[in-house]
Amino acid sequence: MTDVKKSVGGAQWAYAINQWKAGFTGFARLEQHERALKVTSACGFDAIELSAGTGRWDPMGRPENIVINFGSVDHFKLKLREWGIRRVASLFLDPLQMSFEELHHGLDCTDRSHHALLLQQAEVFARFLAEVGGDCLVVRALPPYGKHGGLDAERQAAAADCWNAVGAMTAALGVKTVLHLDALSALRSLDEVEAWLQQLDTTTVGLALDTAELTMAGHDVTAWYRRFQPRVWHIHLKDALAVDSEGEYRAPNAERALLLAGGQRGVQRWFGELGSGLVDWTAFMTALREARYDGWLIVESDKGPAPQAAAMMQNAWTVRHVLQPLLA
């Protein structure tokens, strides 16, 4: 079997483990994580993206939990290798999610009063990434549109100051900060994003492009990549099965009403396996090849149905037989 490791041009492949945790208390046993990582390895991926979690229900979601469950970070790395995983590429952190450890119900980068605690929380994960040899701290860039509406100049400046501080902190540890703009993001247009990027330090803060999230938001991901190519340091790969054509991202509860419940149209799945939806993979991978993209390509089965292993196998086939040849 051909392993999915590195493509011509230097891009490296990894798989996110977020699809296994269907609910807050699900995927909570260490043996479940062991099986998931062995499946990941069997599908040809030897690197992973972790997701930040909280509480005892997430044995790999916090550095403290990893030490409790594995004895030490060094022993964690040894167990990963035993299960066929060579390294941790990155870790995704959504500061808007509550945290038992930092004692908050969600931190908003556009609120300056939240910055100190957000920086403290980000540092916990950045230090862990540095210890395990990870490259990128992937953070949710902005609150959803439904929280504040479109962001005024002050909120945009506050968010930029927040991420510049986080970027400087992670850079000192040898870790990159990359901002993940999702389908509900408070900044919608290319011009809005470009104007905001001018406030961000080009040396310490990059972008994480998510093919499905941007497609769901109505973007052409190839055009998006070409416009922001120098700032794109990290990429999430999954397909989009539908577009939010009704503008339901504006709803205050869009994460549940739209993403989970399907919105007014009752969309069953927004995201799907590679090659099953709306993303033009030939155009996108060609753009990566032409730019000689050399960062991580993180394959996801985000919000996919059970059995998760079946989606991983389908994605692995598409990577080997469709996407990797397009990068060659």
C-alpha positions in Angstrom: 0.0 0.0 0.0 1.3 3.5 -0.9 1.5 5.7 2.2 0.1 9.2 2.1 3.1 11.2 3.3 4.6 13.9 1.1 3.8 15.2 -2.4 6.0 16.7 -5.1 6.6 20.3 -4.1 6.9 19.5 -0.4 3.3 19.5 0.8 2.7 17.1 3.6 -0.5 15.1 4.3 -2.2 14.4 7.6 -5.7 13.5 8.9 -7.7 15.4 11.5 -9.3 13.3 14.2 -12.3 15.6 14.8 -14.8 13.3 13.0 -14.6 10.6 15.7 -16.1 12.8 18.5 -19.8 13.0 17.8 -20.8 14.6 21.1 -19.3 16.2 24.2 -19.1 12.9 26.1 -18.5 10.7 23.1 -15.1 9.3 22.0 -13.9 9.5 25.6 -12.1 6.2 26.2 -8.4 5.8 25.5 -9.0 2.6 23.6 -11.3 4.4 21.2 -8.5 6.8 20.4 -6.1 3.9 19.9 -8.4 2.3 17.4 -9.0 5.6 15.6 -5.3 6.2 15.2 -4.6 2.7 14.0 -7.4 3.1 11.4 -5.7 6.4 10.4 -2.4 4.7 9.9 -4.0 1.8 8.0 -5.4 4.3 5.6 -1.9 5.5 4.9 -1.7 8.7 7.0 1.2 8.9 9.5 0.5 12.4 10.8 -2.6 13.9 12.6 -4.2 17.1 13.6 -5.5 17.1 17.1 -8.5 19.1 18.4 -8.4 21.0 21.7 -11.0 19.8 24.2 -11.9 20.2 27.8 -12.6 18.0 30.8 -12.0 14.3 31.4 -14.1 13.2 28.4 -11.3 14.2 26.0 -8.1 12.1 26.7 -6.1 13.8 23.9 -7.8 17.2 24.0 -5.6 18.8 26.7 -1.9 18.4 27.5 -2.8 17.7 31.1 -5.1 14.9 30.0 -2.3 13.4 27.8 0.0 13.3 30.7 -2.6 11.7 32.9 -3.4 9.0 30.3 0.0 8.4 28.9 2.3 9.3 31.8 4.3 11.9 29.9 4.3 13.7 26.5 7.4 11.6 25.5 5.5 8.4 26.2 2.6 9.8 24.2 4.9 10.3 21.2 6.1 6.7 21.7 2.6 5.3 21.7 1.7 7.3 18.6 4.7 5.7 16.8 3.6 2.3 18.0 0.2 2.9 16.5 1.7 4.1 13.2 1.5 7.8 13.7 4.8 9.6 13.1 3.9 13.0 14.3 1.4 15.6 15.3 1.2 18.2 12.6 -1.1 20.7 14.2 -3.9 21.3 16.7 -7.2 23.1 16.2 -8.4 25.4 19.0 -11.8 27.2 19.0 -11.6 29.7 21.8 -15.3 30.2 21.7 -15.8 26.8 23.2 -16.1 26.6 27.0 -13.2 25.4 29.0 -13.3 23.9 32.5 -9.5 24.4 32.9 -9.5 28.1 32.1 -12.9 28.6 33.7 -14.7 30.4 30.9 -17.8 29.9 28.7 -16.1 31.0 25.5 -13.5 33.7 24.6 -14.1 36.3 21.9 -11.1 37.7 20.1 -13.0 40.8 19.3 -13.5 41.6 23.0 -10.3 43.1 24.5 -11.3 42.0 28.0 -10.9 38.4 26.8 -7.4 38.8 25.4 -5.3 38.0 28.4 -7.1 34.7 29.1 -7.2 33.7 25.4 -3.5 34.3 25.2 -3.0 32.2 28.3 -5.1 29.3 26.9 -3.4 29.4 23.5 0.0 29.2 25.2 -0.9 26.0 26.9 -1.5 24.4 23.5 1.4 26.1 21.7 3.9 24.8 24.3 2.4 21.3 23.9 2.8 21.6 20.1 6.4 22.7 20.5 7.1 19.7 22.8 5.6 17.2 20.4 7.2 18.8 17.3 4.0 20.2 15.8 4.0 23.0 13.3 0.7 24.9 13.5 -1.7 26.1 16.1 -4.9 26.4 14.1 -7.4 28.9 15.7 -10.9 29.9 14.9 -10.3 33.3 13.5 -13.5 35.2 14.3 -16.8 34.8 16.0 -19.8 33.8 13.8 -21.7 36.6 12.1 -24.7 35.9 14.3 -22.9 37.0 17.5 -22.2 40.6 16.6 -23.3 41.0 13.0 -20.6 42.4 10.7 -17.6 43.6 12.6 -17.0 47.3 13.0 -13.5 48.8 12.9 -12.9 48.5 16.6 -13.8 44.8 16.8 -11.7 44.1 13.7 -8.8 45.9 15.3 -9.3 44.1 18.6 -9.3 40.7 16.8 -6.1 41.6 14.9 -4.3 42.7 18.1 -5.4 39.5 19.8 -4.0 37.2 17.0 -0.8 39.3 16.6 -0.1 38.7 20.3 -0.8 35.0 19.9 1.3 34.8 16.8 4.3 36.5 18.5 3.9 34.1 21.4 3.8 30.9 19.2 6.6 32.1 17.0 8.9 32.4 20.0 8.1 28.7 20.6 8.7 27.7 17.0 5.0 27.2 16.2 3.0 29.0 13.5 -0.4 30.6 14.3 -2.9 30.1 11.4 -6.4 31.6 11.4 -9.3 29.4 10.3 -12.1 31.3 8.6 -15.3 29.2 8.6 -18.7 29.3 6.9 -20.2 31.4 9.6 -17.4 33.9 9.9 -18.3 37.5 10.7 -16.1 38.7 7.8 -17.7 37.5 4.5 -16.2 39.0 1.4 -12.7 38.8 -0.1 -12.3 42.6 0.3 -13.3 42.4 4.0 -10.8 39.6 4.6 -8.1 41.4 2.7 -8.6 44.7 4.6 -8.4 42.8 7.9 -5.3 40.9 6.9 -3.5 44.2 6.5 -3.7 44.6 10.3 -2.1 41.2 10.9 1.7 40.6 11.2 2.7 38.9 8.0 5.6 37.1 9.7 3.8 35.5 12.6 0.1 35.1 11.6 -1.1 33.1 8.5 -4.3 31.6 7.2 -5.8 28.1 7.3 -7.9 27.6 4.2 -10.8 25.2 4.6 -12.1 24.1 1.2 -15.6 23.0 2.4 -16.2 25.9 4.8 -15.4 28.5 2.2 -17.4 26.7 -0.5 -20.4 26.5 1.9 -20.0 30.3 2.4 -20.2 30.8 -1.4 -16.6 31.3 -2.3 -14.6 29.8 -5.2 -11.8 28.2 -3.1 -9.3 28.3 -6.0 -9.9 32.1 -6.5 -9.7 32.5 -2.7 -6.4 30.7 -2.5 -4.9 32.6 -5.5 -5.8 35.9 -3.9 -4.4 35.1 -0.4 -1.7 32.6 -1.4 1.2 34.2 0.4 -0.7 34.1 3.6 -2.0 30.5 3.4 0.2 28.4 5.5 -2.2 25.5 6.3 -5.1 23.8 4.5 -8.1 21.7 5.5 -9.4 19.4 2.8 -13.0 18.3 2.7 -15.8 18.6 0.2 -18.9 20.8 0.4 -22.3 19.3 -0.5 -24.3 22.5 -0.4 -24.0 26.3 -0.2 -25.7 28.5 2.3 -27.6 30.3 -0.5 -30.2 31.7 1.9 -27.7 33.6 4.0 -28.7 31.7 7.1 -25.2 32.3 8.6 -26.8 35.5 10.0 -28.9 33.6 12.5 -27.8 34.0 16.1 -27.9 30.3 16.6 -26.5 29.3 13.2 -24.1 26.7 14.5 -27.1 24.6 15.6 -29.9 25.8 13.3 -27.8 25.7 10.2 -24.8 23.4 10.6 -26.5 20.8 12.7 -30.2 21.0 11.8 -29.7 21.9 8.2 -31.4 25.3 8.1 -34.6 26.1 6.4 -33.9 23.7 3.5 -33.2 20.8 5.9 -29.7 20.0 4.4 -28.7 16.6 5.7 -25.0 17.0 5.3 -23.0 20.2 4.5 -19.7 18.5 4.2 -18.7 15.3 2.4 -15.9 13.1 1.3 -13.3 14.3 -1.2 -14.7 14.3 -4.7 -18.4 13.9 -3.6 -19.4 17.6 -3.8 -18.9 21.0 -5.1 -15.2 21.7 -4.8 -13.3 21.8 -8.1 -10.4 19.7 -7.0 -8.6 19.8 -10.4 -8.5 23.6 -10.3 -7.6 23.8 -6.6 -4.8 21.3 -6.6 -3.4 22.8 -9.8 -3.2 26.2 -8.1 -1.4 24.5 -5.2 1.1 22.9 -7.6 1.7 26.1 -9.5 2.4 28.0 -6.2 4.5 25.1 -4.9 2.6 25.0 -1.7 4.7 23.2 0.9 2.5 23.3 4.0 0.3 20.7 5.6 -2.8 19.3 3.8 -5.1 18.1 6.5 -7.8 15.8 5.3 -11.1 15.9 7.3 -14.2 13.8 7.7 -15.8 16.6 9.7 -19.4 16.0 10.7 -19.4 12.8 8.6 -21.7 9.9 9.5 -20.7 6.6 11.0 -18.8 4.5 10.3 -16.0 7.0 10.3 -13.5 4.5 9.0 -15.4 4.1 5.7 -15.2 7.9 5.0 -11.5 7.8 5.8 -10.9 4.9 3.4 -12.8 6.7 0.6 -10.8 9.9 1.3 -7.5 8.0 1.3 -8.4 6.5 -2.1 -9.1 10.0 -3.5 -5.9 11.4 -2.1 -3.8 8.7 -3.6 -5.5 8.4 -7.0 -6.8 11.9 -7.7 -5.3 14.6 -5.5 -1.7 13.5 -5.2 -1.3 13.0 -9.0 -2.6 16.6 -9.5 0.3 17.9 -7.4 2.9 15.9 -9.2 
